[in-house]
């Protein structure tokens, strides 16, 4: 819950990226497919391939840094 406002702000500041949230309880098969072990987990994909992953709540600047 603490991460949600940071994630939302990062999505507003980085308009060239698409931000999505997954409810892991409602989508366990997708969570398994993406190997999500901790909540929250931030994963960056580029051209359909995972390029970066961090577990735990991140500060906004780190999200932008992950996007490259």
Gaussian input, Z-matrix of N, CA and C with variables (Angstrom, degrees):
# hf/3-21g

backbone

0 1
 N
 C     1     B1
 C     2     B2     1     A1
 N     3     B3     2     A2     1     D1
 C     4     B4     3     A3     2     D2
 C     5     B5     4     A4     3     D3
 N     6     B6     5     A5     4     D4
 C     7     B7     6     A6     5     D5
 C     8     B8     7     A7     6     D6
 N     9     B9     8     A8     7     D7
 C    10    B10     9     A9     8     D8
 C    11    B11    10    A10     9     D9
 N    12    B12    11    A11    10    D10
 C    13    B13    12    A12    11    D11
 C    14    B14    13    A13    12    D12
 N    15    B15    14    A14    13    D13
 C    16    B16    15    A15    14    D14
 C    17    B17    16    A16    15    D15
 N    18    B18    17    A17    16    D16
 C    19    B19    18    A18    17    D17
 C    20    B20    19    A19    18    D18
 N    21    B21    20    A20    19    D19
 C    22    B22    21    A21    20    D20
 C    23    B23    22    A22    21    D21
 N    24    B24    23    A23    22    D22
 C    25    B25    24    A24    23    D23
 C    26    B26    25    A25    24    D24
 N    27    B27    26    A26    25    D25
 C    28    B28    27    A27    26    D26
 C    29    B29    28    A28    27    D27
 N    30    B30    29    A29    28    D28
 C    31    B31    30    A30    29    D29
 C    32    B32    31    A31    30    D30
 N    33    B33    32    A32    31    D31
 C    34    B34    33    A33    32    D32
 C    35    B35    34    A34    33    D33
 N    36    B36    35    A35    34    D34
 C    37    B37    36    A36    35    D35
 C    38    B38    37    A37    36    D36
 N    39    B39    38    A38    37    D37
 C    40    B40    39    A39    38    D38
 C    41    B41    40    A40    39    D39
 N    42    B42    41    A41    40    D40
 C    43    B43    42    A42    41    D41
 C    44    B44    43    A43    42    D42
 N    45    B45    44    A44    43    D43
 C    46    B46    45    A45    44    D44
 C    47    B47    46    A46    45    D45
 N    48    B48    47    A47    46    D46
 C    49    B49    48    A48    47    D47
 C    50    B50    49    A49    48    D48
 N    51    B51    50    A50    49    D49
 C    52    B52    51    A51    50    D50
 C    53    B53    52    A52    51    D51
 N    54    B54    53    A53    52    D52
 C    55    B55    54    A54    53    D53
 C    56    B56    55    A55    54    D54
 N    57    B57    56    A56    55    D55
 C    58    B58    57    A57    56    D56
 C    59    B59    58    A58    57    D57
 N    60    B60    59    A59    58    D58
 C    61    B61    60    A60    59    D59
 C    62    B62    61    A61    60    D60
 N    63    B63    62    A62    61    D61
 C    64    B64    63    A63    62    D62
 C    65    B65    64    A64    63    D63
 N    66    B66    65    A65    64    D64
 C    67    B67    66    A66    65    D65
 C    68    B68    67    A67    66    D66
 N    69    B69    68    A68    67    D67
 C    70    B70    69    A69    68    D68
 C    71    B71    70    A70    69    D69
 N    72    B72    71    A71    70    D70
 C    73    B73    72    A72    71    D71
 C    74    B74    73    A73    72    D72
 N    75    B75    74    A74    73    D73
 C    76    B76    75    A75    74    D74
 C    77    B77    76    A76    75    D75
 N    78    B78    77    A77    76    D76
 C    79    B79    78    A78    77    D77
 C    80    B80    79    A79    78    D78
 N    81    B81    80    A80    79    D79
 C    82    B82    81    A81    80    D80
 C    83    B83    82    A82    81    D81
 N    84    B84    83    A83    82    D82
 C    85    B85    84    A84    83    D83
 C    86    B86    85    A85    84    D84
 N    87    B87    86    A86    85    D85
 C    88    B88    87    A87    86    D86
 C    89    B89    88    A88    87    D87
 N    90    B90    89    A89    88    D88
 C    91    B91    90    A90    89    D89
 C    92    B92    91    A91    90    D90
 N    93    B93    92    A92    91    D91
 C    94    B94    93    A93    92    D92
 C    95    B95    94    A94    93    D93
 N    96    B96    95    A95    94    D94
 C    97    B97    96    A96    95    D95
 C    98    B98    97    A97    96    D96
 N    99    B99    98    A98    97    D97
 C   100   B100    99    A99    98    D98
 C   101   B101   100   A100    99    D99
 N   102   B102   101   A101   100   D100
 C   103   B103   102   A102   101   D101
 C   104   B104   103   A103   102   D102
 N   105   B105   104   A104   103   D103
 C   106   B106   105   A105   104   D104
 C   107   B107   106   A106   105   D105
 N   108   B108   107   A107   106   D106
 C   109   B109   108   A108   107   D107
 C   110   B110   109   A109   108   D108
 N   111   B111   110   A110   109   D109
 C   112   B112   111   A111   110   D110
 C   113   B113   112   A112   111   D111
 N   114   B114   113   A113   112   D112
 C   115   B115   114   A114   113   D113
 C   116   B116   115   A115   114   D114
 N   117   B117   116   A116   115   D115
 C   118   B118   117   A117   116   D116
 C   119   B119   118   A118   117   D117
 N   120   B120   119   A119   118   D118
 C   121   B121   120   A120   119   D119
 C   122   B122   121   A121   120   D120
 N   123   B123   122   A122   121   D121
 C   124   B124   123   A123   122   D122
 C   125   B125   124   A124   123   D123
 N   126   B126   125   A125   124   D124
 C   127   B127   126   A126   125   D125
 C   128   B128   127   A127   126   D126
 N   129   B129   128   A128   127   D127
 C   130   B130   129   A129   128   D128
 C   131   B131   130   A130   129   D129
 N   132   B132   131   A131   130   D130
 C   133   B133   132   A132   131   D131
 C   134   B134   133   A133   132   D132
 N   135   B135   134   A134   133   D133
 C   136   B136   135   A135   134   D134
 C   137   B137   136   A136   135   D135
 N   138   B138   137   A137   136   D136
 C   139   B139   138   A138   137   D137
 C   140   B140   139   A139   138   D138
 N   141   B141   140   A140   139   D139
 C   142   B142   141   A141   140   D140
 C   143   B143   142   A142   141   D141
 N   144   B144   143   A143   142   D142
 C   145   B145   144   A144   143   D143
 C   146   B146   145   A145   144   D144
 N   147   B147   146   A146   145   D145
 C   148   B148   147   A147   146   D146
 C   149   B149   148   A148   147   D147
 N   150   B150   149   A149   148   D148
 C   151   B151   150   A150   149   D149
 C   152   B152   151   A151   150   D150
 N   153   B153   152   A152   151   D151
 C   154   B154   153   A153   152   D152
 C   155   B155   154   A154   153   D153
 N   156   B156   155   A155   154   D154
 C   157   B157   156   A156   155   D155
 C   158   B158   157   A157   156   D156
 N   159   B159   158   A158   157   D157
 C   160   B160   159   A159   158   D158
 C   161   B161   160   A160   159   D159
 N   162   B162   161   A161   160   D160
 C   163   B163   162   A162   161   D161
 C   164   B164   163   A163   162   D162
 N   165   B165   164   A164   163   D163
 C   166   B166   165   A165   164   D164
 C   167   B167   166   A166   165   D165
 N   168   B168   167   A167   166   D166
 C   169   B169   168   A168   167   D167
 C   170   B170   169   A169   168   D168
 N   171   B171   170   A170   169   D169
 C   172   B172   171   A171   170   D170
 C   173   B173   172   A172   171   D171
 N   174   B174   173   A173   172   D172
 C   175   B175   174   A174   173   D173
 C   176   B176   175   A175   174   D174
 N   177   B177   176   A176   175   D175
 C   178   B178   177   A177   176   D176
 C   179   B179   178   A178   177   D177
 N   180   B180   179   A179   178   D178
 C   181   B181   180   A180   179   D179
 C   182   B182   181   A181   180   D180
 N   183   B183   182   A182   181   D181
 C   184   B184   183   A183   182   D182
 C   185   B185   184   A184   183   D183
 N   186   B186   185   A185   184   D184
 C   187   B187   186   A186   185   D185
 C   188   B188   187   A187   186   D186
 N   189   B189   188   A188   187   D187
 C   190   B190   189   A189   188   D188
 C   191   B191   190   A190   189   D189
 N   192   B192   191   A191   190   D190
 C   193   B193   192   A192   191   D191
 C   194   B194   193   A193   192   D192
 N   195   B195   194   A194   193   D193
 C   196   B196   195   A195   194   D194
 C   197   B197   196   A196   195   D195
 N   198   B198   197   A197   196   D196
 C   199   B199   198   A198   197   D197
 C   200   B200   199   A199   198   D198
 N   201   B201   200   A200   199   D199
 C   202   B202   201   A201   200   D200
 C   203   B203   202   A202   201   D201

   B1=1.4526
   B2=1.5222
   B3=1.3297
   B4=1.4664
   B5=1.5303
   B6=1.3150
   B7=1.4610
   B8=1.5300
   B9=1.3194
   B10=1.4692
   B11=1.5313
   B12=1.3429
   B13=1.4661
   B14=1.5327
   B15=1.3174
   B16=1.4677
   B17=1.5218
   B18=1.3283
   B19=1.4599
   B20=1.5236
   B21=1.3295
   B22=1.4627
   B23=1.5323
   B24=1.3351
   B25=1.4718
   B26=1.5256
   B27=1.3358
   B28=1.4686
   B29=1.5215
   B30=1.3341
   B31=1.4683
   B32=1.5229
   B33=1.3270
   B34=1.4685
   B35=1.5271
   B36=1.3261
   B37=1.4674
   B38=1.5278
   B39=1.3114
   B40=1.4686
   B41=1.5207
   B42=1.3181
   B43=1.4651
   B44=1.5266
   B45=1.3199
   B46=1.4566
   B47=1.5309
   B48=1.3285
   B49=1.4646
   B50=1.5304
   B51=1.3071
   B52=1.4599
   B53=1.5258
   B54=1.3188
   B55=1.4545
   B56=1.5245
   B57=1.3175
   B58=1.4598
   B59=1.5148
   B60=1.3175
   B61=1.4600
   B62=1.5165
   B63=1.3118
   B64=1.4571
   B65=1.5204
   B66=1.3152
   B67=1.4618
   B68=1.5288
   B69=1.3259
   B70=1.4629
   B71=1.5305
   B72=1.3257
   B73=1.4656
   B74=1.5277
   B75=1.3274
   B76=1.4639
   B77=1.5281
   B78=1.3330
   B79=1.4652
   B80=1.5220
   B81=1.3230
   B82=1.4668
   B83=1.5311
   B84=1.3293
   B85=1.4664
   B86=1.5273
   B87=1.3210
   B88=1.4591
   B89=1.5294
   B90=1.3174
   B91=1.4614
   B92=1.5212
   B93=1.3166
   B94=1.4563
   B95=1.5242
   B96=1.3334
   B97=1.4655
   B98=1.5292
   B99=1.3322
   B100=1.4684
   B101=1.5337
   B102=1.3270
   B103=1.4723
   B104=1.5196
   B105=1.3301
   B106=1.4617
   B107=1.5145
   B108=1.3390
   B109=1.4581
   B110=1.5297
   B111=1.3314
   B112=1.4560
   B113=1.5181
   B114=1.3232
   B115=1.4611
   B116=1.5275
   B117=1.2964
   B118=1.4665
   B119=1.5256
   B120=1.3065
   B121=1.4587
   B122=1.5236
   B123=1.3180
   B124=1.4633
   B125=1.5239
   B126=1.3278
   B127=1.4574
   B128=1.5244
   B129=1.3291
   B130=1.4651
   B131=1.5250
   B132=1.3275
   B133=1.4580
   B134=1.5237
   B135=1.3093
   B136=1.4666
   B137=1.5178
   B138=1.3077
   B139=1.4633
   B140=1.5253
   B141=1.3381
   B142=1.4497
   B143=1.5141
   B144=1.3270
   B145=1.4641
   B146=1.5237
   B147=1.3269
   B148=1.4597
   B149=1.5263
   B150=1.3328
   B151=1.4602
   B152=1.5280
   B153=1.3374
   B154=1.4601
   B155=1.5241
   B156=1.3553
   B157=1.4647
   B158=1.5228
   B159=1.3149
   B160=1.4736
   B161=1.5208
   B162=1.3174
   B163=1.4640
   B164=1.5106
   B165=1.3231
   B166=1.4589
   B167=1.5149
   B168=1.3286
   B169=1.4696
   B170=1.5292
   B171=1.3034
   B172=1.4658
   B173=1.5228
   B174=1.3324
   B175=1.4764
   B176=1.5315
   B177=1.3135
   B178=1.4631
   B179=1.5219
   B180=1.3505
   B181=1.4584
   B182=1.5240
   B183=1.3330
   B184=1.4631
   B185=1.5323
   B186=1.3231
   B187=1.4628
   B188=1.5282
   B189=1.3153
   B190=1.4713
   B191=1.5210
   B192=1.3238
   B193=1.4646
   B194=1.5338
   B195=1.3300
   B196=1.4512
   B197=1.5280
   B198=1.3256
   B199=1.4630
   B200=1.5161
   B201=1.3285
   B202=1.4559
   B203=1.4633
   A1=111.82
   A2=116.45
   A3=119.73
   A4=110.92
   A5=116.39
   A6=121.24
   A7=112.16
   A8=117.54
   A9=121.60
   A10=113.29
   A11=120.18
   A12=118.93
   A13=112.94
   A14=117.46
   A15=121.57
   A16=109.55
   A17=115.87
   A18=121.73
   A19=111.02
   A20=115.98
   A21=120.69
   A22=111.43
   A23=116.55
   A24=120.22
   A25=110.43
   A26=116.83
   A27=120.30
   A28=110.72
   A29=116.55
   A30=119.11
   A31=111.58
   A32=117.04
   A33=121.38
   A34=110.56
   A35=116.49
   A36=121.40
   A37=112.82
   A38=118.56
   A39=122.55
   A40=108.97
   A41=115.53
   A42=121.13
   A43=113.46
   A44=117.57
   A45=119.98
   A46=112.14
   A47=117.29
   A48=122.29
   A49=109.53
   A50=115.62
   A51=121.64
   A52=107.48
   A53=116.75
   A54=122.76
   A55=109.36
   A56=116.96
   A57=122.28
   A58=109.94
   A59=116.23
   A60=122.37
   A61=107.68
   A62=116.07
   A63=121.50
   A64=108.14
   A65=116.27
   A66=121.54
   A67=105.78
   A68=116.49
   A69=121.05
   A70=112.63
   A71=117.24
   A72=119.70
   A73=111.37
   A74=116.42
   A75=120.42
   A76=112.23
   A77=117.23
   A78=122.28
   A79=110.91
   A80=118.90
   A81=120.27
   A82=113.40
   A83=117.09
   A84=119.04
   A85=110.94
   A86=118.06
   A87=121.47
   A88=110.27
   A89=117.04
   A90=121.49
   A91=110.52
   A92=116.02
   A93=121.32
   A94=110.89
   A95=116.02
   A96=120.84
   A97=111.49
   A98=116.12
   A99=120.95
   A100=112.51
   A101=117.51
   A102=123.29
   A103=111.95
   A104=116.38
   A105=121.06
   A106=107.64
   A107=116.24
   A108=121.80
   A109=112.11
   A110=116.94
   A111=121.56
   A112=110.74
   A113=114.97
   A114=121.08
   A115=107.73
   A116=120.58
   A117=126.74
   A118=111.74
   A119=115.47
   A120=123.48
   A121=106.91
   A122=116.08
   A123=121.35
   A124=107.74
   A125=115.73
   A126=121.44
   A127=108.21
   A128=116.12
   A129=121.54
   A130=108.01
   A131=115.10
   A132=121.72
   A133=108.63
   A134=115.60
   A135=120.84
   A136=106.52
   A137=115.81
   A138=122.68
   A139=111.13
   A140=115.86
   A141=121.45
   A142=116.40
   A143=117.56
   A144=121.15
   A145=110.06
   A146=115.93
   A147=120.44
   A148=109.67
   A149=115.99
   A150=120.67
   A151=112.81
   A152=117.13
   A153=120.00
   A154=109.39
   A155=115.33
   A156=120.85
   A157=108.85
   A158=115.54
   A159=122.19
   A160=108.04
   A161=116.06
   A162=121.29
   A163=109.56
   A164=115.57
   A165=121.44
   A166=111.33
   A167=114.91
   A168=120.72
   A169=108.99
   A170=115.90
   A171=121.77
   A172=110.55
   A173=116.58
   A174=118.29
   A175=108.74
   A176=115.69
   A177=121.86
   A178=114.85
   A179=118.34
   A180=118.56
   A181=113.39
   A182=117.29
   A183=119.16
   A184=110.92
   A185=116.81
   A186=120.00
   A187=109.18
   A188=116.62
   A189=121.29
   A190=110.14
   A191=117.16
   A192=121.73
   A193=110.58
   A194=117.31
   A195=120.91
   A196=112.32
   A197=115.21
   A198=119.68
   A199=111.92
   A200=115.54
   A201=120.34
   A202=113.01
   D1=-33.40
   D2=179.40
   D3=-70.70
   D4=-28.00
   D5=-176.31
   D6=-79.41
   D7=-25.40
   D8=-174.91
   D9=-54.33
   D10=-48.18
   D11=-179.83
   D12=-65.53
   D13=-34.59
   D14=178.65
   D15=-67.25
   D16=-44.26
   D17=178.78
   D18=-62.12
   D19=-43.77
   D20=179.45
   D21=-63.70
   D22=-43.69
   D23=178.97
   D24=-62.31
   D25=-41.94
   D26=178.63
   D27=-62.07
   D28=-36.61
   D29=179.41
   D30=-67.14
   D31=-33.50
   D32=178.15
   D33=-72.37
   D34=-37.11
   D35=-177.29
   D36=-79.06
   D37=-20.10
   D38=-176.53
   D39=-118.50
   D40=73.41
   D41=-173.61
   D42=-70.19
   D43=-12.92
   D44=179.72
   D45=-86.58
   D46=2.33
   D47=178.87
   D48=-119.59
   D49=155.79
   D50=175.81
   D51=-105.51
   D52=126.21
   D53=-179.22
   D54=-107.48
   D55=132.36
   D56=179.28
   D57=-132.72
   D58=147.88
   D59=173.22
   D60=-115.32
   D61=142.90
   D62=177.57
   D63=-120.61
   D64=129.36
   D65=172.85
   D66=-83.63
   D67=103.02
   D68=-174.30
   D69=-66.62
   D70=-25.41
   D71=178.13
   D72=-73.37
   D73=-34.41
   D74=179.66
   D75=-86.91
   D76=-16.07
   D77=-177.65
   D78=-129.97
   D79=59.50
   D80=-176.19
   D81=-63.75
   D82=-30.87
   D83=179.96
   D84=-67.81
   D85=-38.93
   D86=177.55
   D87=-69.80
   D88=-39.60
   D89=176.49
   D90=-58.58
   D91=-42.71
   D92=178.82
   D93=-66.46
   D94=-44.86
   D95=179.97
   D96=-59.65
   D97=-36.89
   D98=-179.59
   D99=-89.63
   D100=1.89
   D101=179.88
   D102=55.26
   D103=43.35
   D104=177.85
   D105=-80.82
   D106=117.47
   D107=-177.05
   D108=-108.50
   D109=-29.85
   D110=-178.66
   D111=-124.71
   D112=155.93
   D113=179.62
   D114=-120.45
   D115=128.44
   D116=-4.88
   D117=-81.79
   D118=157.05
   D119=171.67
   D120=-127.31
   D121=130.60
   D122=177.85
   D123=-107.82
   D124=123.69
   D125=-179.33
   D126=-123.44
   D127=133.57
   D128=177.76
   D129=-110.11
   D130=128.31
   D131=176.72
   D132=-113.60
   D133=143.66
   D134=173.56
   D135=-133.18
   D136=124.23
   D137=-177.92
   D138=53.01
   D139=39.74
   D140=175.99
   D141=81.76
   D142=0.90
   D143=-178.96
   D144=-116.80
   D145=139.78
   D146=178.23
   D147=-68.25
   D148=128.63
   D149=179.45
   D150=-117.61
   D151=-15.61
   D152=-178.90
   D153=-160.59
   D154=148.44
   D155=179.81
   D156=-151.72
   D157=135.07
   D158=175.88
   D159=-138.92
   D160=136.81
   D161=174.96
   D162=-100.31
   D163=148.69
   D164=179.88
   D165=94.84
   D166=165.22
   D167=178.63
   D168=-69.88
   D169=134.45
   D170=-177.88
   D171=-113.12
   D172=150.14
   D173=170.75
   D174=-73.05
   D175=151.08
   D176=-178.51
   D177=-48.75
   D178=-47.38
   D179=-179.42
   D180=-60.15
   D181=-30.15
   D182=179.60
   D183=-70.67
   D184=-33.31
   D185=176.58
   D186=-63.73
   D187=-46.63
   D188=178.47
   D189=-60.90
   D190=-39.89
   D191=179.49
   D192=-64.05
   D193=-39.07
   D194=178.26
   D195=-61.95
   D196=-31.02
   D197=-179.07
   D198=-73.49
   D199=-17.41
   D200=175.42
   D201=79.13

